[in-house]
Amino acid sequence: MMAIRLDDLRQHSDVLRLRTGKTLMVRFVEPADADALQGYFRALSVRSRYNRFLGALSELPPTELAHFIHAGEADRFSVIATMMIDGIETIVGEARYGFEADTASFEFGLSIDDRWQGQGIGSALLGNLQCRAAAFGATRLFGDTLRSNDVMIGLARKSGFAFTRNPDDWKLVRFEKHIDLAPQEIPCASWRLAAESLALSGAAAN
């Protein structure tokens, strides 16, 4: 697993340009984000929360919130997508992911604020996750969602994912995609840092 120190979190941030021309920042969740992240989940519609957590939740339980705000805990990572709105950094989306080295698989889940859906944030965040997956050395990117979650299914289909049944739950559908290890067309800080690390390792070996 890629080691990430708390004092280095900001160097893993990415600034993305949406098709609307707006700027989107994707960065790791930090402990100071706890209240804002909880507020984000509370503000999602009942349907969006149900789709995100595959069940009825009004907010993140304290133990789960603690996992979200500590990067790398339990080998999972959380990022938020933020925009400056009226001079305030505002969470408009989030994602949580993990990497399984044995299978080179990168599993993720994400959500977008209901008020900001349809503006390309989901596609931008998913592209960024693909780059982060490549930085880990993943060759397979996948997630599970409810069969009734038309928004996530549509986003995955548009992003080139294939669909299969979930092996453990008939109510879920699995979407997966095989990825290249060097997605130069989707630059991200995680990929750049990984590439620099590999280059330094190669130079040291020589």
ChimeraX commands (.cxc) that place a marker at each C-alpha (Angstrom):
marker #1 position 0.00,0.00,0.00 radius 0.5
marker #1 position 1.26,3.47,-0.84 radius 0.5
marker #1 position 2.43,5.21,2.34 radius 0.5
marker #1 position 0.80,8.60,2.91 radius 0.5
marker #1 position 1.85,10.86,5.77 radius 0.5
marker #1 position -0.65,13.30,7.24 radius 0.5
marker #1 position 1.65,16.27,6.64 radius 0.5
marker #1 position 1.91,15.31,2.96 radius 0.5
marker #1 position -1.81,15.09,2.19 radius 0.5
marker #1 position -2.06,18.39,0.33 radius 0.5
marker #1 position 0.56,17.43,-2.24 radius 0.5
marker #1 position -1.81,14.70,-3.42 radius 0.5
marker #1 position -4.50,17.25,-4.34 radius 0.5
marker #1 position -5.66,17.65,-7.94 radius 0.5
marker #1 position -7.29,20.64,-9.63 radius 0.5
marker #1 position -9.68,19.57,-12.41 radius 0.5
marker #1 position -11.48,21.64,-15.02 radius 0.5
marker #1 position -15.13,20.78,-15.60 radius 0.5
marker #1 position -16.82,21.04,-18.97 radius 0.5
marker #1 position -18.74,24.02,-17.57 radius 0.5
marker #1 position -15.42,25.83,-17.07 radius 0.5
marker #1 position -15.65,25.60,-13.28 radius 0.5
marker #1 position -12.69,24.41,-11.21 radius 0.5
marker #1 position -12.92,21.29,-9.05 radius 0.5
marker #1 position -10.37,20.28,-6.42 radius 0.5
marker #1 position -10.01,16.64,-5.39 radius 0.5
marker #1 position -8.10,16.11,-2.15 radius 0.5
marker #1 position -7.80,13.65,0.70 radius 0.5
marker #1 position -10.21,14.05,3.59 radius 0.5
marker #1 position -8.52,15.36,6.74 radius 0.5
marker #1 position -9.66,15.21,10.38 radius 0.5
marker #1 position -10.62,18.91,10.21 radius 0.5
marker #1 position -13.17,18.00,7.51 radius 0.5
marker #1 position -15.27,15.83,9.84 radius 0.5
marker #1 position -18.12,18.29,10.42 radius 0.5
marker #1 position -18.27,19.42,6.79 radius 0.5
marker #1 position -18.27,15.84,5.52 radius 0.5
marker #1 position -21.02,14.82,7.92 radius 0.5
marker #1 position -23.00,17.86,6.83 radius 0.5
marker #1 position -22.52,16.85,3.20 radius 0.5
marker #1 position -23.99,13.38,3.80 radius 0.5
marker #1 position -26.89,14.77,5.83 radius 0.5
marker #1 position -27.73,17.15,2.98 radius 0.5
marker #1 position -27.91,14.39,0.35 radius 0.5
marker #1 position -31.40,13.31,-0.64 radius 0.5
marker #1 position -32.73,10.15,1.00 radius 0.5
marker #1 position -32.39,8.35,-2.33 radius 0.5
marker #1 position -28.79,9.47,-2.85 radius 0.5
marker #1 position -27.77,8.36,0.65 radius 0.5
marker #1 position -29.51,5.02,0.14 radius 0.5
marker #1 position -27.70,4.51,-3.17 radius 0.5
marker #1 position -24.33,5.49,-1.68 radius 0.5
marker #1 position -24.51,3.25,1.38 radius 0.5
marker #1 position -26.74,0.51,-0.08 radius 0.5
marker #1 position -29.15,1.04,2.78 radius 0.5
marker #1 position -30.97,3.60,4.92 radius 0.5
marker #1 position -28.64,5.98,6.76 radius 0.5
marker #1 position -29.25,9.59,7.78 radius 0.5
marker #1 position -25.55,10.24,8.48 radius 0.5
marker #1 position -22.24,8.45,8.92 radius 0.5
marker #1 position -22.01,6.52,12.21 radius 0.5
marker #1 position -19.16,7.89,14.40 radius 0.5
marker #1 position -16.93,4.87,13.80 radius 0.5
marker #1 position -17.39,5.11,10.02 radius 0.5
marker #1 position -16.80,8.87,10.04 radius 0.5
marker #1 position -13.52,8.22,11.87 radius 0.5
marker #1 position -12.47,5.86,9.06 radius 0.5
marker #1 position -13.35,8.46,6.43 radius 0.5
marker #1 position -11.25,11.25,7.93 radius 0.5
marker #1 position -8.02,9.26,8.40 radius 0.5
marker #1 position -6.28,8.55,5.09 radius 0.5
marker #1 position -4.94,5.02,4.85 radius 0.5
marker #1 position -6.74,3.67,7.91 radius 0.5
marker #1 position -7.80,0.06,7.33 radius 0.5
marker #1 position -6.11,0.38,3.92 radius 0.5
marker #1 position -8.88,2.67,2.69 radius 0.5
marker #1 position -8.70,6.23,1.42 radius 0.5
marker #1 position -11.31,8.98,1.17 radius 0.5
marker #1 position -11.27,12.05,-1.04 radius 0.5
marker #1 position -13.61,15.00,-1.37 radius 0.5
marker #1 position -14.36,17.04,-4.47 radius 0.5
marker #1 position -14.70,20.71,-3.53 radius 0.5
marker #1 position -15.54,24.00,-5.22 radius 0.5
marker #1 position -15.26,27.57,-4.04 radius 0.5
marker #1 position -18.82,28.85,-3.59 radius 0.5
marker #1 position -19.25,32.42,-2.31 radius 0.5
marker #1 position -15.64,32.29,-1.15 radius 0.5
marker #1 position -16.11,29.09,0.88 radius 0.5
marker #1 position -14.64,25.68,0.05 radius 0.5
marker #1 position -17.73,23.49,-0.36 radius 0.5
marker #1 position -17.91,19.72,-0.71 radius 0.5
marker #1 position -19.82,18.76,-3.86 radius 0.5
marker #1 position -18.79,15.10,-4.07 radius 0.5
marker #1 position -16.79,12.38,-2.35 radius 0.5
marker #1 position -15.28,8.97,-2.98 radius 0.5
marker #1 position -13.79,6.18,-0.91 radius 0.5
marker #1 position -11.45,3.55,-2.30 radius 0.5
marker #1 position -9.06,0.74,-1.49 radius 0.5
marker #1 position -6.44,-1.31,-3.30 radius 0.5
marker #1 position -6.01,-5.10,-3.17 radius 0.5
marker #1 position -2.43,-5.86,-4.14 radius 0.5
marker #1 position -3.02,-9.61,-4.54 radius 0.5
marker #1 position -5.49,-9.06,-7.38 radius 0.5
marker #1 position -4.25,-5.61,-8.51 radius 0.5
marker #1 position -7.85,-4.45,-8.00 radius 0.5
marker #1 position -9.03,-0.98,-6.98 radius 0.5
marker #1 position -12.52,-0.85,-5.43 radius 0.5
marker #1 position -14.40,2.42,-4.99 radius 0.5
marker #1 position -17.71,4.08,-4.20 radius 0.5
marker #1 position -18.70,7.70,-4.76 radius 0.5
marker #1 position -21.49,10.24,-4.48 radius 0.5
marker #1 position -22.24,13.70,-5.87 radius 0.5
marker #1 position -24.31,16.40,-4.17 radius 0.5
marker #1 position -27.83,16.29,-5.67 radius 0.5
marker #1 position -27.67,20.00,-6.47 radius 0.5
marker #1 position -24.49,19.55,-8.55 radius 0.5
marker #1 position -25.35,16.42,-10.49 radius 0.5
marker #1 position -25.35,16.65,-14.28 radius 0.5
marker #1 position -22.44,19.11,-14.49 radius 0.5
marker #1 position -19.63,16.65,-15.16 radius 0.5
marker #1 position -18.41,16.31,-11.57 radius 0.5
marker #1 position -19.05,12.56,-11.48 radius 0.5
marker #1 position -17.14,11.98,-14.73 radius 0.5
marker #1 position -14.23,14.15,-13.57 radius 0.5
marker #1 position -14.04,12.40,-10.20 radius 0.5
marker #1 position -14.23,8.97,-11.80 radius 0.5
marker #1 position -11.42,9.86,-14.20 radius 0.5
marker #1 position -9.32,11.02,-11.27 radius 0.5
marker #1 position -9.98,7.76,-9.43 radius 0.5
marker #1 position -8.80,5.85,-12.50 radius 0.5
marker #1 position -5.52,7.75,-12.35 radius 0.5
marker #1 position -5.15,7.10,-8.63 radius 0.5
marker #1 position -5.78,3.41,-9.29 radius 0.5
marker #1 position -2.98,3.38,-11.86 radius 0.5
marker #1 position -0.68,5.04,-9.33 radius 0.5
marker #1 position -1.18,2.03,-7.04 radius 0.5
marker #1 position -0.39,-0.33,-9.92 radius 0.5
marker #1 position -3.99,-1.50,-10.27 radius 0.5
marker #1 position -5.10,-3.11,-13.52 radius 0.5
marker #1 position -8.76,-3.47,-12.56 radius 0.5
marker #1 position -11.14,-0.80,-11.29 radius 0.5
marker #1 position -14.56,-1.83,-9.95 radius 0.5
marker #1 position -17.50,-0.93,-7.77 radius 0.5
marker #1 position -20.94,-2.21,-6.79 radius 0.5
marker #1 position -24.25,-0.37,-6.83 radius 0.5
marker #1 position -27.94,-1.09,-6.53 radius 0.5
marker #1 position -29.62,-2.27,-9.72 radius 0.5
marker #1 position -32.04,0.64,-9.27 radius 0.5
marker #1 position -29.26,3.27,-9.17 radius 0.5
marker #1 position -29.71,4.57,-12.71 radius 0.5
marker #1 position -27.42,7.59,-12.15 radius 0.5
marker #1 position -24.36,5.54,-11.12 radius 0.5
marker #1 position -25.04,2.90,-13.77 radius 0.5
marker #1 position -25.29,5.62,-16.43 radius 0.5
marker #1 position -22.06,7.26,-15.25 radius 0.5
marker #1 position -20.20,3.94,-15.28 radius 0.5
marker #1 position -21.51,3.03,-18.72 radius 0.5
marker #1 position -20.49,6.42,-20.14 radius 0.5
marker #1 position -17.02,5.95,-18.63 radius 0.5
marker #1 position -16.49,2.61,-20.38 radius 0.5
marker #1 position -17.22,0.15,-17.57 radius 0.5
marker #1 position -18.58,-3.33,-18.26 radius 0.5
marker #1 position -21.31,-4.83,-16.09 radius 0.5
marker #1 position -21.62,-8.17,-14.35 radius 0.5
marker #1 position -23.57,-9.62,-11.45 radius 0.5
marker #1 position -22.36,-9.15,-7.90 radius 0.5
marker #1 position -21.25,-12.57,-6.61 radius 0.5
marker #1 position -22.71,-12.04,-3.14 radius 0.5
marker #1 position -25.92,-9.99,-3.50 radius 0.5
marker #1 position -28.50,-10.24,-6.29 radius 0.5
marker #1 position -29.72,-6.67,-5.54 radius 0.5
marker #1 position -26.36,-5.26,-6.65 radius 0.5
marker #1 position -24.71,-4.93,-10.03 radius 0.5
marker #1 position -20.93,-4.80,-10.41 radius 0.5
marker #1 position -19.23,-2.45,-12.89 radius 0.5
marker #1 position -15.58,-2.95,-13.74 radius 0.5
marker #1 position -12.94,-1.72,-16.11 radius 0.5
marker #1 position -9.44,-2.84,-16.98 radius 0.5
marker #1 position -7.07,0.12,-16.99 radius 0.5
marker #1 position -3.66,1.00,-18.36 radius 0.5
marker #1 position -0.82,1.61,-15.95 radius 0.5
marker #1 position 0.11,4.95,-17.50 radius 0.5
marker #1 position -3.03,7.01,-18.18 radius 0.5
marker #1 position -1.19,10.05,-19.47 radius 0.5
marker #1 position -4.44,11.58,-20.67 radius 0.5
marker #1 position -5.72,11.70,-17.06 radius 0.5
marker #1 position -2.96,13.41,-15.07 radius 0.5
marker #1 position -3.18,13.39,-11.29 radius 0.5
marker #1 position -0.88,14.11,-8.40 radius 0.5
marker #1 position -0.92,10.47,-7.26 radius 0.5
marker #1 position 0.28,9.28,-10.65 radius 0.5
marker #1 position 2.97,11.96,-10.89 radius 0.5
marker #1 position 4.30,11.15,-7.41 radius 0.5
marker #1 position 4.32,7.43,-8.16 radius 0.5
marker #1 position 6.12,8.01,-11.46 radius 0.5
marker #1 position 8.69,10.23,-9.76 radius 0.5
marker #1 position 9.23,7.60,-7.07 radius 0.5
marker #1 position 9.79,4.90,-9.71 radius 0.5
marker #1 position 12.21,7.16,-11.59 radius 0.5
marker #1 position 14.20,7.85,-8.43 radius 0.5
marker #1 position 14.29,4.15,-7.59 radius 0.5
marker #1 position 15.58,3.38,-11.07 radius 0.5
marker #1 position 18.24,6.07,-10.85 radius 0.5
marker #1 position 19.38,4.75,-7.47 radius 0.5
marker #1 position 19.61,1.22,-8.87 radius 0.5
marker #1 position 21.85,2.47,-11.68 radius 0.5
marker link #1:1,2 radius 0.2
marker link #1:2,3 radius 0.2
marker link #1:3,4 radius 0.2
marker link #1:4,5 radius 0.2
marker link #1:5,6 radius 0.2
marker link #1:6,7 radius 0.2
marker link #1:7,8 radius 0.2
marker link #1:8,9 radius 0.2
marker link #1:9,10 radius 0.2
marker link #1:10,11 radius 0.2
marker link #1:11,12 radius 0.2
marker link #1:12,13 radius 0.2
marker link #1:13,14 radius 0.2
marker link #1:14,15 radius 0.2
marker link #1:15,16 radius 0.2
marker link #1:16,17 radius 0.2
marker link #1:17,18 radius 0.2
marker link #1:18,19 radius 0.2
marker link #1:19,20 radius 0.2
marker link #1:20,21 radius 0.2
marker link #1:21,22 radius 0.2
marker link #1:22,23 radius 0.2
marker link #1:23,24 radius 0.2
marker link #1:24,25 radius 0.2
marker link #1:25,26 radius 0.2
marker link #1:26,27 radius 0.2
marker link #1:27,28 radius 0.2
marker link #1:28,29 radius 0.2
marker link #1:29,30 radius 0.2
marker link #1:30,31 radius 0.2
marker link #1:31,32 radius 0.2
marker link #1:32,33 radius 0.2
marker link #1:33,34 radius 0.2
marker link #1:34,35 radius 0.2
marker link #1:35,36 radius 0.2
marker link #1:36,37 radius 0.2
marker link #1:37,38 radius 0.2
marker link #1:38,39 radius 0.2
marker link #1:39,40 radius 0.2
marker link #1:40,41 radius 0.2
marker link #1:41,42 radius 0.2
marker link #1:42,43 radius 0.2
marker link #1:43,44 radius 0.2
marker link #1:44,45 radius 0.2
marker link #1:45,46 radius 0.2
marker link #1:46,47 radius 0.2
marker link #1:47,48 radius 0.2
marker link #1:48,49 radius 0.2
marker link #1:49,50 radius 0.2
marker link #1:50,51 radius 0.2
marker link #1:51,52 radius 0.2
marker link #1:52,53 radius 0.2
marker link #1:53,54 radius 0.2
marker link #1:54,55 radius 0.2
marker link #1:55,56 radius 0.2
marker link #1:56,57 radius 0.2
marker link #1:57,58 radius 0.2
marker link #1:58,59 radius 0.2
marker link #1:59,60 radius 0.2
marker link #1:60,61 radius 0.2
marker link #1:61,62 radius 0.2
marker link #1:62,63 radius 0.2
marker link #1:63,64 radius 0.2
marker link #1:64,65 radius 0.2
marker link #1:65,66 radius 0.2
marker link #1:66,67 radius 0.2
marker link #1:67,68 radius 0.2
marker link #1:68,69 radius 0.2
marker link #1:69,70 radius 0.2
marker link #1:70,71 radius 0.2
marker link #1:71,72 radius 0.2
marker link #1:72,73 radius 0.2
marker link #1:73,74 radius 0.2
marker link #1:74,75 radius 0.2
marker link #1:75,76 radius 0.2
marker link #1:76,77 radius 0.2
marker link #1:77,78 radius 0.2
marker link #1:78,79 radius 0.2
marker link #1:79,80 radius 0.2
marker link #1:80,81 radius 0.2
marker link #1:81,82 radius 0.2
marker link #1:82,83 radius 0.2
marker link #1:83,84 radius 0.2
marker link #1:84,85 radius 0.2
marker link #1:85,86 radius 0.2
marker link #1:86,87 radius 0.2
marker link #1:87,88 radius 0.2
marker link #1:88,89 radius 0.2
marker link #1:89,90 radius 0.2
marker link #1:90,91 radius 0.2
marker link #1:91,92 radius 0.2
marker link #1:92,93 radius 0.2
marker link #1:93,94 radius 0.2
marker link #1:94,95 radius 0.2
marker link #1:95,96 radius 0.2
marker link #1:96,97 radius 0.2
marker link #1:97,98 radius 0.2
marker link #1:98,99 radius 0.2
marker link #1:99,100 radius 0.2
marker link #1:100,101 radius 0.2
marker link #1:101,102 radius 0.2
marker link #1:102,103 radius 0.2
marker link #1:103,104 radius 0.2
marker link #1:104,105 radius 0.2
marker link #1:105,106 radius 0.2
marker link #1:106,107 radius 0.2
marker link #1:107,108 radius 0.2
marker link #1:108,109 radius 0.2
marker link #1:109,110 radius 0.2
marker link #1:110,111 radius 0.2
marker link #1:111,112 radius 0.2
marker link #1:112,113 radius 0.2
marker link #1:113,114 radius 0.2
marker link #1:114,115 radius 0.2
marker link #1:115,116 radius 0.2
marker link #1:116,117 radius 0.2
marker link #1:117,118 radius 0.2
marker link #1:118,119 radius 0.2
marker link #1:119,120 radius 0.2
marker link #1:120,121 radius 0.2
marker link #1:121,122 radius 0.2
marker link #1:122,123 radius 0.2
marker link #1:123,124 radius 0.2
marker link #1:124,125 radius 0.2
marker link #1:125,126 radius 0.2
marker link #1:126,127 radius 0.2
marker link #1:127,128 radius 0.2
marker link #1:128,129 radius 0.2
marker link #1:129,130 radius 0.2
marker link #1:130,131 radius 0.2
marker link #1:131,132 radius 0.2
marker link #1:132,133 radius 0.2
marker link #1:133,134 radius 0.2
marker link #1:134,135 radius 0.2
marker link #1:135,136 radius 0.2
marker link #1:136,137 radius 0.2
marker link #1:137,138 radius 0.2
marker link #1:138,139 radius 0.2
marker link #1:139,140 radius 0.2
marker link #1:140,141 radius 0.2
marker link #1:141,142 radius 0.2
marker link #1:142,143 radius 0.2
marker link #1:143,144 radius 0.2
marker link #1:144,145 radius 0.2
marker link #1:145,146 radius 0.2
marker link #1:146,147 radius 0.2
marker link #1:147,148 radius 0.2
marker link #1:148,149 radius 0.2
marker link #1:149,150 radius 0.2
marker link #1:150,151 radius 0.2
marker link #1:151,152 radius 0.2
marker link #1:152,153 radius 0.2
marker link #1:153,154 radius 0.2
marker link #1:154,155 radius 0.2
marker link #1:155,156 radius 0.2
marker link #1:156,157 radius 0.2
marker link #1:157,158 radius 0.2
marker link #1:158,159 radius 0.2
marker link #1:159,160 radius 0.2
marker link #1:160,161 radius 0.2
marker link #1:161,162 radius 0.2
marker link #1:162,163 radius 0.2
marker link #1:163,164 radius 0.2
marker link #1:164,165 radius 0.2
marker link #1:165,166 radius 0.2
marker link #1:166,167 radius 0.2
marker link #1:167,168 radius 0.2
marker link #1:168,169 radius 0.2
marker link #1:169,170 radius 0.2
marker link #1:170,171 radius 0.2
marker link #1:171,172 radius 0.2
marker link #1:172,173 radius 0.2
marker link #1:173,174 radius 0.2
marker link #1:174,175 radius 0.2
marker link #1:175,176 radius 0.2
marker link #1:176,177 radius 0.2
marker link #1:177,178 radius 0.2
marker link #1:178,179 radius 0.2
marker link #1:179,180 radius 0.2
marker link #1:180,181 radius 0.2
marker link #1:181,182 radius 0.2
marker link #1:182,183 radius 0.2
marker link #1:183,184 radius 0.2
marker link #1:184,185 radius 0.2
marker link #1:185,186 radius 0.2
marker link #1:186,187 radius 0.2
marker link #1:187,188 radius 0.2
marker link #1:188,189 radius 0.2
marker link #1:189,190 radius 0.2
marker link #1:190,191 radius 0.2
marker link #1:191,192 radius 0.2
marker link #1:192,193 radius 0.2
marker link #1:193,194 radius 0.2
marker link #1:194,195 radius 0.2
marker link #1:195,196 radius 0.2
marker link #1:196,197 radius 0.2
marker link #1:197,198 radius 0.2
marker link #1:198,199 radius 0.2
marker link #1:199,200 radius 0.2
marker link #1:200,201 radius 0.2
marker link #1:201,202 radius 0.2
marker link #1:202,203 radius 0.2
marker link #1:203,204 radius 0.2
marker link #1:204,205 radius 0.2
marker link #1:205,206 radius 0.2
view
